[in-house]
Amino acid sequence: MDVYTKTLNQTGFALNAVLDPVAQQFVEFTQGASLPVLELGCAYGMSSLACLGNRVTLILNDLDERHLRSAMERCPVHQRNHLVLLPGDLETLPILERSLAAILCCRVIHFFDPDKVLRSLARVRHWLAPGGKAFFTVESPYLGIWPKFYEDFQRRRHQGLLFPGHMRVRDYVCDNDIAANLPEWMNLFDVETLSEVFRVSGFQVESCQFIPRPYFFEQLRLDGRESVGIIAVKH
C-alpha cells in the first residue's frame, strides 16, 4: 500500500493509514464513547475512519470538501450512518460546548500561525466534555529538509519564545519539490514547546513524545524526531 496521498489544497501529503501511537490511542479511546468524536483537518479521513468499528459517531472536518467526499466513499456502506461530514475552517465550525468525547488532529496545526494555534486550542477545549481528550500530532524542526533551521529553533527556544518554530519555509527548506507542496509559513514544535502551548491553553498534558516516521520520504527523515504527538485532557 502507498503510504501517502497528496492533498488537493497544498497542505503536503496525507497518510493512508493509522500509523502512529497518537492516532492509535484515539481509536482505542473511542471505544464505548457516549459522545461524538471529531477529526480536524482530516484530509481523506484515514487516521480516524477505523474508530467507526467502535460504533461511535465520527465527525470529519476538512477545508476541502473533495477530501470529505473521498472519505465518505472509503467508508463501508454499513457504517456511513455514523459518519458526519463538516467542511470548513476550524474557527467557524458550529460545534456545541462540551459536546465531544475526543478530538484528533494529525499534522495540521503546524500550518497555523501562533495566534491561530491559541485560538484553535481554545475552541477545542470549549468543545470537549470534561475528561475529554485532545490527540494532536505536528511536525518538528528535526526534518531533513531544513537543516539550517535547527540552530535558529534552539536559539529562539532558549530565549523563552512560546512559538520558536514559526518559520518562513523558503528561508530554510532545501528541497524545492517538497517546498512546492507546502504553504509559505509553518510552525514547528518539539516536545517541550508543544507541551507548553497546551498547558497555556488550559489542558493537562497526559503524554507528549517524538514520533519517528521511517515511512516518510527519504528527504524528510532525520533521526527519529520527525513528528511530535501529544495527548491532553480537559478537566
C-alpha positions in Angstrom: 0.0 0.0 0.0 1.2 3.5 -0.8 1.9 5.4 2.5 0.8 8.8 1.2 -1.8 10.5 -0.9 -1.1 14.1 -2.0 -3.7 16.6 -0.6 -5.7 18.7 -3.0 -5.1 22.1 -1.3 -1.3 22.4 -1.0 -1.0 21.1 2.6 1.5 18.4 1.9 0.7 14.6 2.0 -1.9 12.7 3.9 -1.0 9.4 5.5 -3.2 6.5 4.2 -3.5 4.5 7.5 -3.3 4.8 11.3 0.5 4.9 11.5 1.4 6.5 14.8 0.6 5.8 18.5 -1.4 9.0 19.0 -3.9 8.1 16.3 -4.0 4.6 17.5 -4.8 5.7 21.1 -7.5 8.0 19.7 -9.2 5.0 18.1 -8.8 3.0 21.3 -10.2 5.8 23.4 -13.4 6.0 21.3 -14.4 2.5 22.4 -17.5 3.0 24.5 -17.6 6.8 24.0 -21.1 8.1 24.7 -20.5 11.4 22.9 -19.4 12.0 19.3 -15.7 12.3 18.3 -14.1 14.7 15.8 -11.1 14.7 13.5 -10.0 18.2 12.5 -8.3 18.7 9.2 -8.8 15.0 8.4 -7.9 15.1 4.7 -9.1 11.7 3.5 -10.0 10.5 7.0 -7.7 7.6 7.1 -6.5 8.3 10.7 -10.0 8.1 12.2 -12.3 6.0 10.0 -11.1 3.0 11.9 -13.0 4.2 15.0 -16.3 3.6 13.3 -15.9 0.0 14.2 -16.4 1.1 17.8 -20.0 2.3 16.9 -19.2 5.9 17.8 -20.4 8.9 15.9 -17.4 10.3 14.0 -17.4 13.9 12.7 -14.9 14.5 9.9 -13.8 18.1 9.2 -11.6 19.5 6.4 -11.3 22.7 4.5 -11.6 20.9 1.2 -14.9 19.2 0.6 -13.3 17.0 -2.1 -11.3 15.3 0.7 -14.5 14.7 2.7 -16.3 13.2 -0.3 -13.4 10.8 -0.7 -13.6 9.9 3.0 -17.3 9.0 2.6 -16.6 6.9 -0.4 -13.9 5.0 1.5 -16.3 4.4 4.4 -18.1 1.0 4.4 -21.7 1.5 3.5 -23.0 -0.1 6.7 -21.0 2.5 8.8 -22.0 5.6 7.0 -24.9 6.4 9.3 -22.3 7.0 12.0 -20.3 9.4 9.8 -20.9 13.2 9.7 -19.1 15.5 7.3 -18.4 19.0 8.4 -16.4 21.1 5.9 -14.9 24.5 6.9 -12.3 26.3 8.8 -11.8 25.2 12.4 -12.6 28.6 13.7 -16.1 28.7 12.1 -17.4 25.2 13.0 -20.8 25.1 14.7 -19.9 22.7 17.4 -21.6 22.9 20.8 -19.7 23.4 24.1 -18.9 20.1 26.0 -20.4 18.0 23.1 -17.4 15.8 22.2 -15.6 13.0 23.9 -12.3 13.3 21.9 -10.7 15.3 19.1 -8.0 14.1 16.8 -5.9 16.5 14.7 -3.0 15.0 12.8 -0.3 17.1 11.2 -2.4 20.2 10.9 -1.7 23.0 13.4 1.9 23.3 12.2 0.3 25.2 9.3 -1.2 27.8 11.6 0.4 31.0 12.8 0.8 31.3 16.6 -2.4 33.3 17.2 -4.5 30.8 15.3 -2.9 27.9 17.2 -4.0 29.5 20.5 -7.5 30.4 19.2 -7.9 26.8 17.9 -6.9 25.2 21.1 -9.3 27.4 23.0 -12.1 26.2 20.7 -11.0 22.5 21.1 -11.2 22.9 24.9 -14.6 24.6 24.6 -15.9 21.6 22.5 -14.6 18.8 24.7 -16.6 17.5 27.6 -14.9 17.3 31.0 -12.5 14.4 30.9 -12.4 14.6 27.1 -9.1 14.3 25.3 -7.2 16.0 22.5 -5.0 13.9 20.4 -2.6 16.0 18.2 0.4 15.4 16.1 2.6 18.1 14.5 5.9 18.2 12.5 9.1 19.0 14.3 12.1 21.2 13.4 14.1 17.9 13.1 13.2 17.1 9.5 15.8 16.6 6.8 14.6 19.4 4.5 15.5 22.3 6.7 18.8 21.6 8.5 19.6 25.3 8.6 16.6 25.8 11.0 17.8 23.6 13.9 20.1 26.2 15.4 17.7 29.0 15.0 14.9 27.0 16.6 17.1 26.2 19.6 18.2 29.8 20.0 14.6 31.0 19.9 13.5 28.4 22.4 16.3 29.3 24.8 15.1 32.9 24.5 11.8 31.8 26.0 9.6 32.2 22.9 6.3 30.3 23.1 6.5 29.6 19.3 10.2 29.4 18.4 9.3 27.2 15.4 7.3 29.8 13.4 9.3 30.0 10.1 9.0 31.0 6.5 9.6 27.9 4.5 11.5 29.4 1.7 14.1 30.8 4.1 15.1 27.2 5.2 13.8 24.4 3.1 16.4 22.7 0.9 14.1 20.6 -1.3 12.3 22.6 -3.9 9.9 19.8 -4.9 8.7 19.4 -1.3 8.5 23.2 -0.8 6.2 23.4 -3.8 3.6 21.4 -1.8 3.9 23.5 1.4 2.5 26.9 2.3 4.6 30.0 2.8 4.8 29.7 6.6 5.0 26.7 9.0 5.0 26.5 12.8 7.2 23.6 14.1 7.3 22.1 17.6 9.4 19.9 19.8 8.2 18.1 22.9 8.8 21.0 25.3 7.2 23.7 23.2 4.1 21.7 22.2 3.5 20.7 25.8 3.8 24.3 26.9 1.4 25.6 24.4 -1.2 23.0 25.5 -0.6 23.9 29.2 -1.0 27.6 28.4 -4.3 26.7 26.7 -5.7 25.1 29.9 -5.0 21.4 29.2 -3.4 18.8 31.4 -0.7 17.1 29.4 -1.1 13.3 29.7 1.8 12.4 27.3 4.0 14.1 24.7 6.7 12.5 22.7 8.6 12.5 19.5 7.3 10.1 16.8 9.7 8.5 14.3 8.5 8.4 10.8 10.5 5.7 9.0 8.0 5.8 6.2 8.5 9.5 5.4 10.2 10.4 2.1 13.9 10.0 2.4 14.5 13.8 2.2 12.3 14.3 5.3 13.8 11.7 7.6 16.5 12.7 10.1 16.9 10.8 13.4 13.5 9.6 14.7 12.3 13.0 15.8 10.3 13.9 12.7 7.0 14.4 14.4 5.7 15.2 17.9 2.5 13.7 19.4 0.5 14.9 22.4 -2.5 13.6 24.3 -4.0 16.3 26.6 -7.0 16.2 28.9 -9.7 18.8 29.6 -10.6 19.0 33.3 
